[in-house]
Amino acid sequence: MLIYLLVSLLLALAPLVVRTERASNIMSALFLLVQVASIALIFYFKQVDQIMLSMFRADSMAVLFHILMTAVLGFTMLHSSSYLKLENVSTRSYKAYYTLLMLLAVAITCVYYSDNVAMTWVFLEATTICSAGIIYHREWEQSLEATWKYIFVCSTGIAMAYLGILLLSTVAEHGSLDYASLKEVIANGNPLYLKVAFLLIVVGYSCKMEIFPLYTVGVDANYAAPAPASAYISTALVNAGFVSIMRIYTLYASAGEVFAWARHVLILIGILSLAVGAMFLRRTNNYKRFMSYSTVENMGIVAIGMGIGGVALWAAVFHVVCHTLIKSSMFYQIGIMRHIYDSYSINRIGNYLNINRVGAIGFIVGTLVLLAFPPSPLFISEVMIFSEIVGVGSWWLLVAMLILMCVVIYNIWSRSLRLSYHSNQDTLHLSEVNRRLSYSAAVLLIIAIVIGLWQPEVLKNAIDTIVNLG
């Protein structure tokens, strides 16, 4: 792990000292190869579930999300290169962008593998610093506002999580804050302290997972950042928030009646997130914000699945995995669309099917998959969550979810059709259309559809291991 960190950091900083954009691309390609090699070496040397450097553990959850992050990172780098060239950014900005993107990848990877509550907090704070630089990349007034808002809200959330960790540390023996040690003694903790700690940590980390109440910071960040970076923030970074909360959730599974209370908190946060997503999907007039509120809605469904437990917990993890592939593909398509219309305005752009047929078909199919229409893998996860809700008799929750999801389906599908068929009112830049990027964006979507039709045993076994709370 030490070698991985040193090499990754050196490659991440390398674009700052090289002279050309081409050299920066080479450094980023080498960085991506390091990610692939590190994953391969974990399996080759059978390091799964092994402790590294006393603070990292390569468990199934860490490895699975590292694989997803690496896949999204590769496509993000590919689309970023084309996106930045069309934006005519300076060489300095080009190199800084790739440095920040790779540093963010290192910080997210550390979150995935962290085996210590305090170190998870530290690495999540590191993602705030790296993300802020990417959000401010365009150096315009709105990006500056979004950057300061991101830093302030995330710092507030992380500070709240820190207070929760302080309360949680009251149950620690000999000052050990690794998850395994805490799990052995958490049942002996003060129930009031444990409840307040859980609430503070989950609310604090909600700024990363993009769920209620600190979801707004993620929406603004995705709006201001370049579209390929938005794909990465809405998937890899959101997954870092999910992994952090999931580890706390797993820890509290040994806390007796406090765990039941914690699950109710997650259900409440989930339904509020779903309601927020449904409401603002109708009101927003920007496709990037539109996709961001879709992330809030989907992560709300995940939180509900975690709160219900049982089969729904398995479905929640599966939902996050598949959402990563689908949402990143959609953001890449939006980035291509941006260079055709020079706008994200929902009310002004249209006729996409006749302008970029490949991209339009990818966007329409992606919308259907995102809305969980078969053979979408999200259909499987949502049906499993619904079945578990029926099994526990929470009919009010089922009705509320169905009503809100109908609103979501109407809003997303109507906007997708508007983009494809409505008359266009903005200036076109057809000479800048790169249809090959539309094909590459569709690759992740195709993988998601395949998973919807056939779930590989290795994926099912990995999720089984993750949700095993024993």
ZAMARGU-4260 file (C-alpha; in steps of 0.2 Angstrom, whole numbers, plus 5000, padded with zeros to 4 digits):
<rodrens>
0) 5000/5000/5000 | 5014/5012/5004 | 5022/5009/4987 | 5005/5012/4979 | 5003/5028/4988
5) 5020/5035/4984 | 5019/5031/4965 | 5001/5037/4964 | 5006/5054/4972 | 5021/5056/4962
10) 5011/5053/4946 | 4997/5064/4951 | 5010/5078/4954 | 5020/5075/4939 | 5008/5086/4927
15) 5014/5101/4937 | 5032/5099/4932 | 5030/5093/4914 | 5029/5106/4900 | 5015/5100/4888
20) 4997/5093/4888 | 5003/5077/4880 | 5015/5074/4894 | 5001/5076/4906 | 4990/5064/4897
25) 5005/5051/4898 | 5006/5054/4917 | 4987/5051/4918 | 4988/5035/4908 | 5002/5029/4919
30) 4992/5033/4934 | 4977/5023/4928 | 4989/5008/4925 | 4995/5010/4943 | 4976/5008/4949
35) 4974/4993/4938 | 4990/4985/4943 | 4986/4988/4962 | 4970/4979/4960 | 4977/4965/4951
40) 4991/4963/4964 | 4978/4962/4978 | 4971/4947/4969 | 4987/4939/4964 | 4995/4940/4981
45) 4978/4935/4989 | 4978/4951/5000 | 4959/4952/5001 | 4954/4956/5019 | 4972/4959/5024
50) 4978/4974/5035 | 4990/4986/5027 | 5000/5000/5035 | 4990/4997/5051 | 4976/5008/5044
55) 4970/5000/5028 | 4961/4984/5024 | 4958/4977/5007 | 4941/4970/5011 | 4928/4966/4997
60) 4919/4983/4999 | 4935/4992/4996 | 4941/4982/4981 | 4924/4982/4973 | 4922/5001/4974
65) 4941/5003/4969 | 4937/4993/4953 | 4922/5004/4949 | 4932/5020/4953 | 4946/5015/4941
70) 4933/5011/4927 | 4925/5028/4929 | 4942/5036/4930 | 4948/5029/4914 | 4932/5036/4905
75) 4933/5052/4914 | 4951/5055/4908 | 4947/5051/4890 | 4932/5063/4890 | 4941/5076/4900
80) 4955/5077/4887 | 4943/5081/4873 | 4932/5092/4884 | 4946/5103/4889 | 4953/5105/4872
85) 4937/5111/4865 | 4936/5123/4880 | 4953/5131/4875 | 4959/5131/4892 | 4977/5136/4895
90) 4991/5123/4897 | 4993/5128/4916 | 4974/5125/4919 | 4975/5108/4909 | 4989/5102/4920
95) 4981/5108/4936 | 4965/5099/4931 | 4973/5082/4929 | 4984/5084/4945 | 4968/5088/4955
100) 4958/5074/4947 | 4972/5061/4951 | 4974/5068/4969 | 4955/5066/4971 | 4957/5048/4965
105) 4970/5044/4978 | 4960/5052/4992 | 4944/5042/4987 | 4954/5026/4986 | 4961/5029/5004
110) 4943/5032/5010 | 4938/5015/5002 | 4952/5005/5010 | 4953/5015/5027 | 4950/5003/5042
115) 4950/5017/5055 | 4935/5029/5059 | 4947/5044/5061 | 4957/5040/5046 | 4941/5039/5035
120) 4937/5056/5041 | 4954/5063/5037 | 4953/5056/5019 | 4936/5062/5016 | 4942/5080/5021
125) 4956/5077/5008 | 4943/5074/4995 | 4935/5091/4999 | 4951/5100/4995 | 4954/5091/4979
130) 4936/5093/4973 | 4936/5112/4977 | 4950/5114/4964 | 4941/5105/4951 | 4925/5114/4954
135) 4934/5131/4952 | 4943/5125/4936 | 4933/5137/4925 | 4938/5152/4936 | 4921/5161/4933
140) 4910/5169/4946 | 4897/5155/4947 | 4911/5142/4949 | 4919/5153/4963 | 4903/5154/4972
145) 4900/5135/4971 | 4918/5132/4977 | 4916/5142/4992 | 4899/5135/4996 | 4907/5117/4993
150) 4921/5121/5005 | 4910/5129/5019 | 4896/5116/5018 | 4908/5101/5017 | 4919/5108/5031
155) 4903/5110/5042 | 4898/5092/5038 | 4915/5085/5041 | 4916/5095/5058 | 4899/5087/5063
160) 4905/5070/5059 | 4921/5074/5069 | 4910/5077/5084 | 4901/5061/5081 | 4918/5052/5080
165) 4923/5059/5097 | 4907/5053/5105 | 4909/5036/5097 | 4927/5035/5103 | 4920/5034/5121
170) 4917/5016/5119 | 4935/5013/5112 | 4947/5002/5122 | 4965/5008/5123 | 4961/5022/5111
175) 4959/5010/5096 | 4947/5017/5083 | 4948/5003/5070 | 4931/4996/5065 | 4935/4978/5071
180) 4939/4984/5088 | 4925/4996/5090 | 4913/4983/5084 | 4918/4972/5098 | 4914/4985/5112
185) 4901/4996/5104 | 4887/4986/5113 | 4893/4992/5130 | 4892/5010/5125 | 4880/5023/5131
190) 4865/5022/5120 | 4862/5041/5120 | 4880/5044/5115 | 4879/5031/5101 | 4863/5038/5094
195) 4869/5056/5094 | 4886/5050/5086 | 4877/5041/5072 | 4866/5055/5068 | 4881/5067/5068
200) 4891/5056/5057 | 4878/5052/5044 | 4872/5070/5043 | 4890/5075/5041 | 4894/5063/5028
205) 4878/5066/5019 | 4887/5080/5009 | 4898/5067/5001 | 4884/5054/4998 | 4873/5068/4992
210) 4858/5064/5003 | 4847/5074/5014 | 4851/5086/5022 | 4868/5092/5015 | 4864/5087/4997
215) 4864/5104/4990 | 4883/5106/4990 | 4884/5091/4978 | 4872/5098/4966 | 4881/5115/4965
220) 4898/5106/4963 | 4892/5096/4948 | 4884/5111/4940 | 4901/5121/4941 | 4913/5107/4937
225) 4917/5101/4920 | 4905/5088/4914 | 4918/5073/4914 | 4923/5078/4932 | 4904/5079/4937
230) 4903/5061/4931 | 4917/5057/4943 | 4911/5067/4958 | 4893/5060/4956 | 4899/5042/4956
235) 4916/5039/4964 | 4915/5053/4977 | 4897/5049/4981 | 4902/5030/4983 | 4916/5036/4995
240) 4902/5044/5006 | 4891/5028/5004 | 4906/5017/5009 | 4910/5028/5025 | 4891/5027/5030
245) 4890/5009/5026 | 4905/5005/5038 | 4897/5015/5052 | 4881/5005/5048 | 4890/4989/5049
250) 4898/4994/5065 | 4881/4998/5073 | 4874/4981/5069 | 4882/4975/5085 | 4874/4989/5095
255) 4858/4981/5099 | 4842/4992/5101 | 4853/5007/5095 | 4854/4999/5078 | 4835/4998/5076
260) 4835/5017/5080 | 4849/5020/5067 | 4839/5011/5053 | 4824/5022/5056 | 4835/5037/5054
265) 4841/5031/5037 | 4824/5027/5032 | 4819/5045/5036 | 4834/5052/5027 | 4830/5041/5012
270) 4812/5046/5010 | 4817/5065/5012 | 4831/5063/4999 | 4818/5055/4987 | 4806/5069/4990
275) 4819/5082/4987 | 4825/5074/4971 | 4807/5072/4965 | 4803/5090/4969 | 4818/5099/4961
280) 4819/5088/4946 | 4803/5097/4940 | 4810/5114/4945 | 4827/5114/4938 | 4831/5121/4920
285) 4849/5114/4919 | 4853/5097/4913 | 4868/5095/4925 | 4858/5100/4940 | 4845/5088/4933
290) 4857/5073/4934 | 4863/5079/4951 | 4845/5078/4958 | 4843/5061/4951 | 4858/5056/4961
295) 4850/5063/4977 | 4835/5053/4972 | 4844/5037/4969 | 4855/5038/4985 | 4838/5041/4994
300) 4833/5024/4988 | 4849/5017/4994 | 4847/5024/5011 | 4830/5017/5013 | 4837/5000/5008
305) 4850/5001/5021 | 4837/5006/5034 | 4825/4992/5029 | 4839/4979/5030 | 4838/4961/5025
310) 4837/4958/5006 | 4835/4977/5004 | 4853/4980/5011 | 4860/4968/4997 | 4849/4978/4984
315) 4856/4995/4991 | 4874/4990/4988 | 4869/4983/4971 | 4860/4999/4967 | 4875/5009/4971
320) 4886/4998/4960 | 4875/5000/4945 | 4871/5018/4948 | 4889/5021/4946 | 4890/5014/4928
325) 4873/5023/4923 | 4876/5040/4930 | 4893/5042/4924 | 4888/5037/4906 | 4874/5050/4907
330) 4886/5064/4912 | 4898/5060/4898 | 4883/5062/4886 | 4879/5078/4894 | 4897/5084/4891
335) 4896/5080/4873 | 4879/5089/4872 | 4887/5104/4880 | 4899/5107/4865 | 4885/5105/4852
340) 4873/5118/4860 | 4886/5127/4871 | 4872/5126/4884 | 4864/5115/4897 | 4847/5124/4897
345) 4833/5112/4897 | 4820/5125/4890 | 4831/5131/4875 | 4840/5116/4867 | 4832/5101/4858
350) 4831/5092/4841 | 4846/5081/4848 | 4840/5066/4839 | 4843/5074/4822 | 4859/5083/4827
355) 4868/5068/4836 | 4859/5052/4833 | 4871/5041/4843 | 4871/5053/4858 | 4853/5055/4858
360) 4850/5036/4857 | 4862/5034/4871 | 4854/5048/4881 | 4836/5040/4879 | 4842/5022/4883
365) 4852/5029/4898 | 4836/5038/4904 | 4826/5022/4903 | 4839/5012/4912 | 4841/5026/4925
370) 4822/5025/4928 | 4824/5007/4931 | 4814/5000/4916 | 4819/4982/4912 | 4832/4976/4908
375) 4839/4990/4920 | 4849/4983/4935 | 4840/4996/4945 | 4824/4987/4942 | 4831/4972/4951
380) 4837/4982/4966 | 4821/4992/4968 | 4810/4977/4966 | 4820/4969/4980 | 4819/4984/4991
385) 4800/4985/4988 | 4798/4966/4992 | 4807/4968/5009 | 4796/4983/5013 | 4781/4973/5010
390) 4789/4959/5020 | 4791/4970/5036 | 4774/4978/5033 | 4779/4996/5030 | 4765/5000/5018
395) 4766/5019/5021 | 4784/5019/5016 | 4779/5009/5000 | 4765/5020/4995 | 4776/5036/4998
400) 4790/5029/4988 | 4779/5024/4973 | 4771/5041/4973 | 4787/5050/4973 | 4795/5038/4960
405) 4781/5041/4948 | 4784/5060/4949 | 4803/5056/4946 | 4799/5045/4931 | 4787/5059/4923
410) 4800/5073/4926 | 4815/5064/4919 | 4806/5055/4904 | 4798/5071/4899 | 4814/5081/4899
415) 4823/5067/4889 | 4810/5067/4876 | 4811/5086/4875 | 4829/5086/4872 | 4827/5073/4858
420) 4812/5080/4849 | 4809/5098/4854 | 4814/5112/4842 | 4831/5119/4846 | 4833/5138/4851
425) 4852/5139/4853 | 4867/5141/4842 | 4874/5124/4836 | 4893/5119/4835 | 4891/5104/4824
430) 4910/5104/4818 | 4915/5100/4836 | 4904/5084/4838 | 4915/5069/4842 | 4903/5055/4839
435) 4916/5042/4845 | 4914/5049/4863 | 4896/5046/4862 | 4900/5027/4858 | 4913/5027/4872
440) 4900/5034/4885 | 4888/5020/4880 | 4900/5007/4885 | 4897/5009/4903 | 4878/5009/4900
445) 4879/4993/4890 | 4889/4985/4905 | 4875/4990/4916 | 4862/4983/4905 | 4872/4966/4904
450) 4872/4966/4923 | 4853/4969/4923 | 4851/4953/4912 | 4865/4943/4921 | 4873/4946/4937
455) 4891/4938/4938 | 4894/4926/4953 | 4909/4936/4958 | 4899/4952/4960 | 4885/4943/4969
460) 4898/4935/4981 | 4906/4951/4984 | 4890/4960/4989 | 4885/4945/5000 | 4902/4947/5009
465) 4899/4966/5011 | 4881/4964/5018 | 4886/4950/5030 | 4885/4959/5046 | 4889/4944/5057
</rodrens>
